[in-house]
Amino acid sequence: MRQLWQAASDVDYGPEEASMAAYLREGEARAMRLGNRGPIRFDATGALAADIVEAYWRVGFYVFTGVLGADELADIESDIADILARAPANEGATIDHAGQAALGADCHAPTFFWAPPLGDPWGGTSAANGRHPVHMYAPAAGRDAPDKVIILILGALQFSEACLRVYGHPQLLATAAAINGADFTPFNEALFIKQPGLGASVAWHQDGVTHWESPQFDQGTHGFNFMAQLYGCTAANGVWVVPGTHKVGKVDIAKLVAEAGSERLPQAVPMIAEPGDVIISNRQTVHGSFANTSVRPRVTLNLGFHRRASVLGVTAGGVHNALATYDDARIRERARLIGYAIDARRQRFPHEKAYCYEPQADEPERYRWDGAARADLHDYNLLDLSI
Ligand SMILES: O=C(O)CCC(=O)C(=O)O
């Protein structure tokens, strides 16, 4: 399966290589001192362990180790191989490399996003409401690099049953309930792909557009993403975070970069994880990732969740999908994926105790994972709850 990831010809940070190498090393050492990693644990009452909750809110992310086992990772890798084989042959194409209709070609919602190899598609642009104010340094790509590479796939659960099953993971859903309340809601799901020697950067940003000025704003208002790691992540290919920035409102990222003299923010730390680890990451932190000049691929499955109070009755959208007011029916409709995911997981891992999602507790039969449900996933991300 490793041939999925072609070894790119030698690339590095050019004139920045020595500074970058030192930054990665020092950042990793800072990250390992934060006290925010370990298995998901619950106390005798079933509540998420208090020290995990404390560390998550203190830092803004927590690395849950060993969440996904070897079987599950093999399922995911096989689906990723299938997705990449059936992806559009290039940006905007409706056919794949074999001349067949490409995945996502019949979707109305956005699916595949492309970037120049080792480039920065969003920094310093107006994309996503201009949330990435600074353009990241783009190392020179190798001579044999393609013009563009896939960096992001939205609506990912319609393309991969293995990813859908991660969405139904009982310990992850119990964690979502602990952080966002038992009536938590979906946000969106995505695959970030950072190919070795090719993967583009994601410029420093804070997620969320809706509630920054709200009197009710707090450290959890714009929700969190689980970031499930297929191959793990390193300082070179992983997401970096400025700890604590989820608490302080909008940060002047351009000023931070100007003060640092480069995009190597001295306050930031990398998420370091092994295959099967899942990171919970607050969307309000200042975070981003550098161009991946390393030889290791990163595949992250992002699964986003919100508090119900952050989406119910809120008019939002326009970034991931159309502007709309999110009423109860819209939330229920979008949350059907949680029900499908729980049942899909039950079928694959029958010995695991399935999660009971409180808003669906009265209708356990409704969300059966079968052929009709599969078809029902088409374009599901038109209803993402984007705030
Ligand atoms: O995975 C990455 O490189 C970027 C992730 C990110 O920016 C996000 O989840 O908001």
The ligand as a Gaussian input file, in Angstrom:
#p B3LYP/6-31G(d) Opt

LIG

0 1
 O       -4.709000      19.524000       8.541000
 C       -4.257000      20.625000       8.274000
 O       -3.148000      20.794000       7.769000
 C       -5.062000      21.859000       8.563000
 C       -6.249000      21.597000       9.418000
 C       -7.034000      22.816000       9.692000
 O       -6.623000      23.908000       9.462000
 C       -8.346000      22.719000      10.278000
 O       -8.795000      21.603000      10.564000
 O       -8.965000      23.758000      10.469000

